[in-house]
Amino acid sequence: MRLGLLADIHGDGVGFQQALAWFESQAIEQILCAGDVVDRGPDADAIVQGLIARSIPCIKGNHEFTLLREHGRWSQSSQRERLASRGRIVTQATLAYVAALPTSLRLQVEHRSLVLAHGAPWSDVVDMLPESRSSKWQRLVREHPNDQIIVLGHTHRPMHVRCGHLTVLNPGSVYGVTIRDSHTCAIYDTTSDSLTLYDLRSQQTRICPVVEVALG
């Protein structure tokens, strides 16, 4: 099975459409989104409509929580136009969609259990990186004894980690403004266990190298 993976779109409508076009050209069977759809870019409303139209499973990221907490105040601001251009004022339909998103999802993919979360399954603001301290990886393995694949976002860094019985993936960020942003999406092939990254600037692909994380 070939899974199209999105994360950290942050209102980047152009990048979102480029990612969808690539997925369509690659005959993807399922697309998943690991959160942070809103905030920073101006196109959150259109992106949400695209996610709904394609029935793309999605979860809340930390920027969704921020939007829900601050939207009322932002809507009353004298800087409404500037805030709207940064994706901080959205329609009521988008707000309702964001509010209804779960914090994580568990899906079955070819008889394997896949968990979709943002930073980590226990927190939307935790960074999971290959160099993260061992205790984070130990917790991940300990709390997911019956899962095989975990898809995350938040760091804006692509990642393909094997840790114990888990394969942990991050497609990087669709959003691509700062040096921290990867401006990528990805395809995970469950048969070959490969993560192919698509650079939305250069339209080039590359394989994300596998990193083995030891638990000891």
C-alpha positions in Angstrom: 0.0 0.0 0.0 1.2 3.5 -0.8 0.3 6.2 1.7 0.5 9.9 0.9 1.7 11.8 4.0 1.1 15.5 4.8 2.0 17.6 7.9 2.3 21.2 8.9 0.6 22.7 5.9 0.1 26.0 7.8 -2.2 27.6 5.4 0.1 27.1 2.4 -2.6 26.5 -0.3 -0.1 26.4 -3.2 2.0 23.7 -1.5 -1.1 21.7 -0.6 -2.3 21.7 -4.2 1.2 20.7 -5.4 1.3 17.8 -2.9 -2.2 16.6 -4.0 -1.2 16.7 -7.7 1.9 14.6 -7.0 -0.1 12.1 -5.0 -2.6 11.9 -7.8 0.2 11.2 -10.3 1.5 8.4 -8.1 -1.8 6.6 -7.6 -1.9 6.9 -3.9 -4.4 4.7 -2.1 -4.8 6.8 1.1 -3.7 10.3 2.2 -3.1 11.2 5.9 -2.5 14.6 7.5 -0.6 14.9 10.8 -1.9 18.3 11.8 -1.1 22.0 11.8 -3.3 22.8 8.8 -3.9 26.3 9.9 -2.0 29.5 11.0 0.9 31.4 9.2 -0.4 31.2 5.6 -3.7 32.6 4.3 -5.4 29.5 2.8 -6.7 27.5 5.7 -10.3 27.7 4.6 -9.6 26.3 1.1 -7.2 23.6 2.5 -9.9 22.5 5.0 -12.4 22.2 2.1 -9.9 20.1 0.2 -9.3 17.8 3.1 -13.1 17.4 3.6 -13.7 16.8 -0.1 -11.1 14.1 -0.3 -12.0 12.5 3.1 -8.4 12.8 4.3 -8.0 11.7 7.9 -6.5 14.6 9.9 -5.7 15.3 13.6 -5.2 18.5 15.6 -1.7 20.0 15.9 -0.6 22.7 18.3 -1.6 25.4 15.9 -5.2 24.1 15.8 -5.3 24.3 19.6 -4.0 27.9 19.4 -6.6 28.9 16.8 -9.4 27.5 18.9 -8.1 29.3 22.0 -7.4 32.7 20.3 -9.8 33.0 17.4 -12.4 35.0 19.3 -9.8 37.6 20.4 -8.2 37.7 17.0 -11.6 38.3 15.3 -12.1 41.4 17.5 -8.7 42.8 16.8 -8.1 46.1 15.0 -5.5 44.2 12.9 -8.1 41.8 11.4 -6.7 42.1 7.8 -3.1 41.3 8.9 -4.3 38.4 11.1 -6.4 37.0 8.3 -3.4 37.1 5.9 -1.6 35.0 8.5 -4.4 32.4 8.7 -5.6 33.5 12.1 -9.1 34.4 11.1 -11.1 31.7 9.4 -14.7 30.9 8.6 -17.0 29.3 11.1 -17.1 26.2 9.0 -13.3 25.9 9.3 -13.4 26.6 13.0 -16.0 23.8 13.4 -13.9 21.4 11.4 -10.8 22.1 13.5 -12.8 21.8 16.8 -14.0 18.3 15.8 -10.6 17.0 14.9 -9.2 14.3 17.2 -5.8 14.6 18.9 -4.8 11.3 17.4 -6.2 8.5 15.2 -5.6 4.8 15.0 -6.1 3.2 11.6 -5.7 -0.3 10.1 -3.3 -0.4 7.2 -2.9 -3.9 5.6 -3.5 -5.7 9.0 -1.1 -3.3 10.7 -2.0 -0.7 13.2 -1.0 2.9 12.3 -1.2 5.8 14.7 -1.5 9.4 13.4 -0.5 12.1 15.8 1.3 15.5 15.8 4.3 16.0 18.0 4.0 12.7 19.9 0.9 10.6 20.6 0.9 12.0 24.2 1.5 15.7 23.4 1.1 17.9 20.4 4.2 20.0 21.3 6.8 17.2 21.9 9.6 17.0 19.3 10.3 13.4 18.2 13.6 13.4 16.3 16.3 10.7 15.8 18.5 12.5 18.3 15.8 12.9 20.9 16.7 11.5 24.3 16.2 7.7 24.7 13.5 8.1 27.3 11.1 9.6 24.7 11.7 6.6 22.3 11.3 4.2 25.2 8.0 5.7 26.1 6.8 5.5 22.5 7.6 1.8 22.3 6.2 1.1 25.8 2.9 2.9 25.2 2.3 1.3 21.7 2.9 -2.4 22.1 0.3 -3.3 19.5 1.0 -0.6 16.9 3.5 -0.9 14.1 3.5 2.5 12.3 3.4 6.0 13.8 3.1 9.1 11.6 4.0 12.4 13.2 4.5 16.1 12.2 5.4 19.2 14.2 9.2 19.3 13.7 9.1 20.3 10.0 11.9 17.7 9.5 11.4 14.5 7.5 12.2 11.3 9.4 12.1 7.5 8.9 13.0 5.8 12.2 13.0 2.2 13.2 12.8 1.8 17.0 12.0 -1.5 18.5 8.9 -2.9 16.7 7.9 0.6 15.5 8.3 2.4 12.2 8.0 6.2 12.9 7.6 8.6 10.0 7.5 12.3 9.5 6.9 13.8 6.0 8.3 17.2 6.9 6.3 20.4 6.4 4.3 21.4 3.4 4.8 25.0 4.5 8.2 26.3 3.3 9.0 29.9 4.3 11.8 29.7 6.9 15.1 27.8 6.8 13.5 25.3 9.3 10.8 24.3 6.9 11.4 21.3 4.6 8.6 22.2 2.1 8.0 18.5 1.5 5.4 15.8 1.5 6.0 12.1 1.3 4.8 8.7 0.2 5.3 5.7 2.4 5.3 2.3 0.7 4.3 -0.4 3.2 5.7 -3.2 1.0 9.2 -1.8 0.6 9.2 0.1 3.9 10.5 3.2 2.0 9.7 6.8 2.6 9.9 8.9 -0.6 10.1 12.7 -0.1 8.8 15.2 -2.7 10.4 18.6 -2.6 7.7 21.1 -3.4 10.2 23.7 -4.6 12.4 21.6 -6.9 9.7 19.0 -7.7 12.4 16.4 -7.1 12.1 13.2 -5.1 14.6 11.5 -2.8 14.5 8.6 -0.4 14.5 9.5 3.3 17.3 7.4 4.9 16.3 5.0 7.7 17.7 5.7 11.1 17.8 3.0 13.7 17.2 4.3 17.2 18.5 2.1 20.0 16.5 1.9 23.2 19.3 1.1 25.6 
